[in-house]
Amino acid sequence: MPRLEGTLKHYDWGSKTAIAELRGIPPSGEPEAELWFGPGKNLPWLVKILAIQKPLSLQLHPNAKQALRGFELEEGRGIKLDDPKRLYRDEKSKSELVCALTPFKAFCGLREIDSAIESAEIFDLPKEFFAPLLTDGEKGWGKVIAGLLLGEWNQEIEDLLYRCRSGVDETREKEAEEIIKIAKIHKIDASIMLLPFMNYHELGIGDAIHVEPGVAHIYIQGMAVEVMEPGDNVLRAGLTKKHTDKSEFISLLDVKAEETQVQNASEEDHEYTGPVDNLTVRRIEDTKIEVNGSKSIDLILATTGVSKVENGEEMQLESGQAFLIHGEDSDYTIETTGSAFLVRGETCSY
């Protein structure tokens, strides 16, 4: 059972120390944003460790139908896959589950209508910004989002920041703090005006959110294990130096998506909901489990302490190490003094 080598990704939003500390090795000196497990193995999923020091872009991912349409359209236009302006790099959808390894902050999804209106009033936004929600309810989101993202709001952003600094209702204090931090980086980016309309989450260790296609999100800070379909399609609307396409973002935004729920890992062996039906994710902490009759490809990733896996022979994994188990009717055990994740490519009995 050979260990699976992780692939380190360097992006400017990554932490210079967090992944190295988790792995117990010296840092590279560059921002270390992601540690990938799975690419090149012909796996139906991708597992990452994220280490976010600075907020990511305002983004969403397409569903399978949208990805296929977009890919074929750009292929027909002759846009090269490595073109920075290319939006669809494959034909795959992207649904993801993010499980916190440290306290983790994110904006994710649009608020329900009453909450969105209340938030707009708390942040003292101009009424014309959210008037369609007052008159048309959920049907008004299209006008609201298009108006916010496609406009120039220099003075309005200054007014929002003044409101955030001078004090808001205690129910929005944390959001106000994050809006100020994001605006220090991106200053007059129109996407800032969307933040009061989005749900804000602070995840504790072991908490998770399932982000479905079409759901706008911004990961702000913290470490997490991210499990997803292996699609590489990201539609960005702002808060980034990378290419954005606001019109395409708006067209794919799912304004009817159910509000993202925080999942709490309340048991020593906890199975999360998401990211897709044929992919299961379990978090195992300070316990021993038996896996019987596995007919899938399983990945075991240690994230704290030491994990021992026995499958005819014993394999010991330290934090940041992983490996795959292939085979029909495989029986094995996982014993952890710390925490580990079991990712399975198809559901089966255990």
C-alpha positions, 0 to 999 in steps of 0.5 A, spaced: 500 500 500 504 505 497 503 512 500 500 517 495 504 523 493 501 530 494 502 535 489 503 542 492 500 548 488 502 555 489 497 561 489 498 568 492 492 567 497 495 561 500 499 561 507 506 560 507 506 556 513 500 552 514 501 546 510 508 545 512 506 545 519 501 540 518 506 536 514 511 537 519 516 539 514 520 546 513 516 551 508 518 552 501 518 560 502 512 561 497 505 561 498 502 554 499 495 554 497 493 547 496 495 540 497 492 535 491 491 528 492 488 524 486 490 528 479 493 523 474 490 517 478 484 516 473 480 517 479 472 520 479 474 525 484 479 530 487 481 531 494 485 537 496 488 540 503 486 548 502 490 553 506 487 560 505 491 566 508 487 571 503 480 571 500 479 567 494 475 570 488 467 571 488 466 565 484 461 559 482 461 552 478 457 550 472 453 544 472 454 538 467 449 541 462 452 548 463 459 545 463 458 541 456 455 547 453 460 552 455 466 547 453 463 546 446 462 553 445 469 555 446 472 549 443 468 552 437 471 559 437 478 556 437 479 558 444 486 555 447 485 551 453 491 555 456 488 561 454 487 565 461 480 568 458 478 560 457 472 559 462 471 552 460 477 547 461 473 541 461 466 538 460 465 536 467 461 539 473 463 541 480 460 540 486 464 540 492 464 539 500 469 543 504 471 540 511 474 545 516 481 543 519 481 550 523 476 555 524 474 557 517 470 563 514 466 563 508 461 567 504 456 562 501 450 563 497 444 568 497 440 570 503 433 568 503 429 574 501 427 577 508 434 576 510 437 579 504 432 585 505 434 586 512 441 585 511 441 591 506 437 595 511 442 594 516 448 596 512 444 602 509 444 600 502 441 605 497 434 602 496 434 602 489 439 596 490 434 591 493 428 594 490 426 588 486 426 584 492 421 588 495 417 588 489 418 581 486 421 577 491 426 571 489 424 573 481 428 580 483 434 577 484 436 577 477 436 585 476 439 586 483 445 581 482 446 584 475 445 591 477 450 590 483 456 587 479 455 591 472 455 597 475 461 602 478 460 604 485 466 607 488 462 612 493 457 607 495 463 602 497 465 608 501 459 609 504 458 601 506 465 601 509 463 607 513 457 604 515 461 597 517 466 601 521 461 606 525 458 600 527 452 595 525 447 591 528 450 585 532 447 580 527 452 583 522 458 585 526 462 579 523 460 580 516 462 587 517 469 586 519 470 581 513 467 586 508 472 591 511 478 586 510 476 584 503 475 592 501 482 593 503 485 588 498 480 590 492 478 597 494 472 599 489 471 592 486 463 592 485 463 585 488 464 588 494 456 590 494 454 583 493 457 581 500 451 584 504 446 579 500 450 573 501 450 568 507 456 568 512 459 562 515 464 561 520 466 553 521 469 550 527 474 544 526 470 538 523 464 542 520 463 542 513 459 546 507 456 543 501 457 548 495 453 545 489 454 548 482 451 555 481 452 557 488 456 563 489 461 563 494 468 566 497 472 562 501 476 567 506 480 564 511 482 557 514 484 550 513 480 545 510 479 538 506 476 539 500 473 533 496 470 535 489 468 532 482 475 533 478 472 539 474 476 545 473 471 550 471 471 556 475 466 562 473 469 568 477 465 575 477 470 579 481 475 580 487 481 577 483 486 579 478 484 573 474 480 573 468 472 575 470 466 574 466 460 577 470 455 576 464 457 568 464 457 568 472 450 571 472 447 567 467 449 561 471 448 563 478 442 559 481 438 564 485 433 558 487 438 554 490 437 552 497 441 555 503 447 552 504 447 548 511 453 547 516 454 540 517 457 538 524 461 532 525 458 530 532 461 523 532 467 520 532 465 517 525 461 522 521 459 521 514 457 528 511 452 529 506 455 531 499 459 532 494 455 528 490 451 521 491 456 516 488 462 519 493 462 519 500 466 523 505 467 520 512 471 524 518 474 519 523 477 522 530 480 518 535 477 511 534 477 505 530 473 503 524 472 496 520 471 497 513 468 490 510 467 488 502 469 495 499 468 495 492 471 502 490 477 506 490 478 509 497 483 514 499 485 515 506 488 522 508 491 523 515 490 530 518 492 530 525 496 525 529 497 518 526 493 513 523 494 506 522 491 502 516 491 495 516 489 491 510 493 485 510 499 489 512 499 495 516 501 502 514 502 508 518 500 515 516 502 521 519 499 528 518 498 530 511 499 523 508 495 519 504 494 513 500 489 509 496 486 502 497 484 498 490 480 492 490 474 487 490 471 485 497 477 489 500 476 488 508 481 493 512 481 497 519 483 504 520 485 506 527 486 514 529 490 518 534 487 524 531 483 525 525 483 522 518 478 522 512 476 516 508 473 518 501 470 513 497 468 513 490 462 509 490 457 507 496 457 500 499 456 497 505 461 498 511 
